[in-house]
Amino acid sequence: MDSQAKMNIKLTYPHSDEYRYETKLTRINFDDERILDILSNNGFLVSDTKGIKKDIKDPNSIFSPKYGQTLKDINQFANKYRCECGATTHKINDGVKCKVCGTKVKYVDDNFDYTGWIVLKEPYQIIHPSFYKSIEFIIGTETLQNILDVEHTTKDEDGHDMEIKAPDDEPYFAIGMMNFIERFDEIMFHYINKKKQKMAYYDDIMEHRRDVFTSSIPVFTSLLRPFEFDAKSLYYEDTNALYMMINKLKTQINNESLKLFRMKKPKLQCLYNLQMKFNELYTSIEAILSGKKGAIRTLIGGRYNFTSRDVIVGDPMLRIDEVSLPYSALCELLQQRIINILHKSYSMNYNDAYNFWYRACITRNETVANIIQSLIDNDKSKRGLPLLINRNPTISYGSIFQMYCVKMTDGYTMGVPLQILEPMAADFDGDVLNVLLIINQAFLERASDVFNPRNAAYISKNDGEFNNSVNHKRDTIINTYTMLKLSRGNYSQDNLNKIREIVSRNRN
C-alpha cells in the first residue's frame, strides 16, 4: 500500500439502566489455548508477513477472510448461510443438503471466538502480558527492561556508541529474554527477598509458573478491529498496526535461513521488541474493555446501511414529528429500494440499475426523483418515510427522535420542526443530525412508542416531569385546553374541509 491511516474508532461495552456490565480477565495458557483452537477448527496459524499488499490477500494473515466476510468481499456475507464443512453456501441454498458433508445449509452467525495465532518457533518465548505486570511490580519497571533489553548504548562526546555499564545493584543487567527464562526462578527469588511485602504477587506467579511464558500470541477477530483498503491506501483501527509489527518481529525471530539471522544478540533484541509490542497490545485491549459504557460504535468502519448525515434548518410548516430531506440524502437512504424498482419496473438488470442509481446520485435524475416521491407518498406508514434522527452525544432521551420524512427538497439540508430543538440541544449554526431509515415494521412500532415526539417530547423520560422548556410547558397546556374545547366533534363540516385543504397544501 502507498499510504496507511488510522481509523478513529472507539469500541466499548453496552450500557443498561437495569444491569451493570463488568469484564473479568482470566489468565489462560496461550499455548494450550492455541492447540485447542486448532484441533477444534476454531482458529488458524498466522503466516509470516510478506508485506501489506500480499498480507491483505493471504487467507492466513492477520487480515484473513476466515474471520468473516465484510462489505468489501465480492460475495458479501455469502457464508452467513452454509453447511458444516463450508462447501455449500449462500442463502439461496438455505435448507439444501450439502453433497460433501451431508448437512443442511442454515444461517450461521459470525464466530467472534475464532482466533488466529502468531507462533514463535522453539526455543523462543516471551512473557504473558498479565504476568509481565506482576513481575514488573516485583522487580521494577526500569530494572526489568534493563534485564530484557540487550542494547544499552549511549553517545560519547565524539558521537560514537558507548556501552552503558551495568549498575551495581542489577546483577542480571542485559542478559536478554532467553537467559531470563532460563534463570527465572533464581531472578525472582533474588528480588522477592528484598521486597517481602510483595510476596502475594510472587506466590501467585509461582502458583501459575507453567503459564508465565508463551510462544503463542492470539489474534482476535478482524470483525472487532476493522480495516479498509483500496488501490492505494490501507485504513485500520489501532490494534491492526500493533499486530502488523508483532507479526513482522515474529517473522524475523523465526527466520534462521542464514547465519546472519541466527546471531544471538539480534534475536534477543527482537524478542525484547516483541515483548514491548505485546504489552502495548494488551494495554490497548484493556482500555477497550474498561472504556466508558455505551453501544459498540462504528463496528465496521464508520457507516451503517440506510443512513445519512445532514445539516439542519428550521421549517415552521412541519409538524412536530415531520422532517424534509434533500434529494441527495434520500438517494442514499433509499438506495436498495430504488435499484429494486429500476430492476423490476424498468427492466434493468441489477448492474445497470446500480449504475443508473449511482449517476442519479451525482446529477439529479427525474426518474429517480419520481420514484423517491412515490415512496414518500405511498409508504405503508401513511405518514411518509419513517426515520430515526439523532444528535451526538447520545446521552439522554431527546437526542433520538422517531420522525417521518414528508417532503423532498432540492437543497442540501434537512428541515426540522422548531419544537424538537431544545430536547436535542440543537440550533441552526451548522448542527448535523444522523438519519437512519427504518425498514422494519416491528421496530417502527416500538420506536414510535418511545421516540416519536408526539409521545415522548412533552413528558421528559429523564425525570418524568414536563420537559424543562418553558415553551413546552406552555404549549402543552394550550394544546390540552384546545383539544378539550375544540375537539373534532365541535368542528363543522366546513371547518374539517378547510383543515384537510391546509394539511394537503402543506404536504405538497
Secondary structure as the mmCIF struct_conf table of DSSP 4:
data_model
#
loop_
_struct_conf.conf_type_id
_struct_conf.id
_struct_conf.beg_label_comp_id
_struct_conf.beg_label_asym_id
_struct_conf.beg_label_seq_id
_struct_conf.end_label_comp_id
_struct_conf.end_label_asym_id
_struct_conf.end_label_seq_id
STRN STRN1 SER A 3 LYS A 6
BEND BEND1 ASP A 17 GLU A 18
HELX_RH_AL_P HELX_RH_AL_P1 PHE A 30 LEU A 39
TURN_TY1_P TURN_TY1_P1 SER A 40 ASN A 41
BEND BEND2 ASN A 42 ASN A 42
STRN STRN2 GLY A 43 LEU A 45
HELX_LH_PP_P HELX_LH_PP_P1 VAL A 46 THR A 49
HELX_RH_AL_P HELX_RH_AL_P2 ILE A 52 LYS A 57
TURN_TY1_P TURN_TY1_P2 PRO A 59 ASN A 60
BEND BEND3 SER A 61 SER A 61
TURN_TY1_P TURN_TY1_P3 ILE A 62 PHE A 63
HELX_RH_3T_P HELX_RH_3T_P1 PRO A 65 TYR A 67
TURN_TY1_P TURN_TY1_P4 LEU A 71 LYS A 72
BEND BEND4 ASP A 73 ASN A 75
TURN_TY1_P TURN_TY1_P5 GLN A 76 PHE A 77
HELX_RH_3T_P HELX_RH_3T_P2 ALA A 78 LYS A 80
STRN STRN3 TYR A 81 ARG A 82
BEND BEND5 GLU A 84 THR A 88
STRN STRN4 THR A 89 THR A 89
BEND BEND6 HIS A 90 HIS A 90
HELX_RH_3T_P HELX_RH_3T_P3 LYS A 91 ASN A 93
TURN_TY1_P TURN_TY1_P6 ASP A 94 GLY A 95
HELX_LH_PP_P HELX_LH_PP_P2 VAL A 96 VAL A 96
STRN STRN5 LYS A 97 LYS A 97
HELX_LH_PP_P HELX_LH_PP_P3 CYS A 98 CYS A 98
TURN_TY1_P TURN_TY1_P7 LYS A 99 CYS A 101
HELX_LH_PP_P HELX_LH_PP_P4 THR A 103 THR A 103
STRN STRN6 LYS A 104 LYS A 104
HELX_LH_PP_P HELX_LH_PP_P5 VAL A 105 VAL A 105
STRN STRN7 LYS A 106 TYR A 107
TURN_TY1_P TURN_TY1_P8 PHE A 112 ASP A 113
STRN STRN8 THR A 115 VAL A 119
HELX_LH_PP_P HELX_LH_PP_P6 LEU A 120 LYS A 121
TURN_TY1_P TURN_TY1_P9 GLU A 122 PRO A 123
STRN STRN9 ILE A 126 ILE A 127
HELX_RH_AL_P HELX_RH_AL_P3 PRO A 129 ILE A 139
HELX_RH_AL_P HELX_RH_AL_P4 THR A 141 LEU A 148
STRN STRN10 THR A 153 LYS A 155
TURN_TY1_P TURN_TY1_P10 GLU A 157 ASP A 158
BEND BEND7 GLY A 159 GLY A 159
STRN STRN11 ASP A 161 GLU A 163
HELX_LH_PP_P HELX_LH_PP_P7 ILE A 164 PRO A 167
TURN_TY1_P TURN_TY1_P11 ASP A 168 ASP A 169
TURN_TY1_P TURN_TY1_P12 PRO A 171 ALA A 174
HELX_RH_AL_P HELX_RH_AL_P5 GLY A 176 GLU A 182
TURN_TY1_P TURN_TY1_P13 ARG A 183 ARG A 183
HELX_RH_AL_P HELX_RH_AL_P6 PHE A 184 ILE A 192
TURN_TY1_P TURN_TY1_P14 ASN A 193 LYS A 194
HELX_RH_3T_P HELX_RH_3T_P4 LYS A 196 LYS A 198
HELX_RH_AL_P HELX_RH_AL_P7 MET A 199 GLU A 207
TURN_TY1_P TURN_TY1_P15 HIS A 208 HIS A 208
HELX_RH_3T_P HELX_RH_3T_P5 ARG A 209 ASP A 211
BEND BEND8 VAL A 212 VAL A 212
STRN STRN12 PHE A 213 THR A 214
BEND BEND9 SER A 215 SER A 215
STRN STRN13 SER A 216 VAL A 219
HELX_RH_3T_P HELX_RH_3T_P6 SER A 222 LEU A 224
BEND BEND10 ARG A 225 ARG A 225
STRN STRN14 PHE A 227 PHE A 229
BEND BEND11 ALA A 231 LYS A 232
STRN STRN15 SER A 233 TYR A 236
HELX_RH_AL_P HELX_RH_AL_P8 ASP A 238 ASN A 254
BEND BEND12 SER A 257 LEU A 258
HELX_RH_3T_P HELX_RH_3T_P7 LYS A 259 ARG A 262
HELX_RH_AL_P HELX_RH_AL_P9 LYS A 264 LEU A 289
TURN_TY1_P TURN_TY1_P16 SER A 290 SER A 290
BEND BEND13 GLY A 291 GLY A 291
HELX_LH_PP_P HELX_LH_PP_P8 LYS A 292 LYS A 293
BEND BEND14 GLY A 294 GLY A 294
HELX_LH_PP_P HELX_LH_PP_P9 ALA A 295 ARG A 297
TURN_TY1_P TURN_TY1_P17 LEU A 299 ILE A 300
BEND BEND15 GLY A 301 GLY A 302
TURN_TY1_P TURN_TY1_P18 ASN A 305 PHE A 306
STRN STRN16 THR A 307 GLY A 314
TURN_TY1_P TURN_TY1_P19 PRO A 316 MET A 317
BEND BEND16 LEU A 318 LEU A 318
TURN_TY1_P TURN_TY1_P20 ILE A 320 ASP A 321
STRN STRN17 GLU A 322 PRO A 326
HELX_RH_AL_P HELX_RH_AL_P10 TYR A 327 LEU A 333
TURN_TY1_P TURN_TY1_P21 LEU A 334 LEU A 334
HELX_RH_AL_P HELX_RH_AL_P11 GLN A 335 SER A 345
BEND BEND17 TYR A 346 TYR A 346
HELX_RH_AL_P HELX_RH_AL_P12 TYR A 350 ILE A 362
BEND BEND18 THR A 363 THR A 363
HELX_RH_AL_P HELX_RH_AL_P13 GLU A 366 ASN A 378
TURN_TY1_P TURN_TY1_P22 LYS A 380 SER A 381
BEND BEND19 LYS A 382 GLY A 384
STRN STRN18 LEU A 385 ASN A 390
BEND BEND20 ASN A 392 PRO A 393
BEND BEND21 SER A 396 SER A 396
TURN_TY1_P TURN_TY1_P23 TYR A 397 GLY A 398
BEND BEND22 SER A 399 SER A 399
STRN STRN19 ILE A 400 THR A 409
BEND BEND23 ASP A 410 TYR A 412
STRN STRN20 THR A 413 VAL A 416
HELX_RH_3T_P HELX_RH_3T_P8 LEU A 418 ILE A 420
HELX_RH_AL_P HELX_RH_AL_P14 LEU A 421 MET A 424
TURN_TY1_P TURN_TY1_P24 ALA A 425 ALA A 425
TURN_TY1_P TURN_TY1_P25 PHE A 428 GLY A 430
STRN STRN21 VAL A 432 LEU A 437
HELX_RH_AL_P HELX_RH_AL_P15 GLN A 441 PHE A 451
HELX_RH_AL_P HELX_RH_AL_P16 PRO A 453 ALA A 456
BEND BEND24 ALA A 457 TYR A 458
STRN STRN22 ILE A 459 ILE A 459
TURN_TY1_P TURN_TY1_P26 LYS A 461 ASP A 463
BEND BEND25 GLY A 464 GLU A 465
STRN STRN23 PHE A 466 PHE A 466
BEND BEND26 ASN A 468 ASN A 468
HELX_RH_AL_P HELX_RH_AL_P17 VAL A 470 LYS A 485
BEND BEND27 LEU A 486 LEU A 486
HELX_RH_3T_P HELX_RH_3T_P9 ARG A 488 ASN A 490
HELX_RH_AL_P HELX_RH_AL_P18 GLN A 493 ARG A 507
#
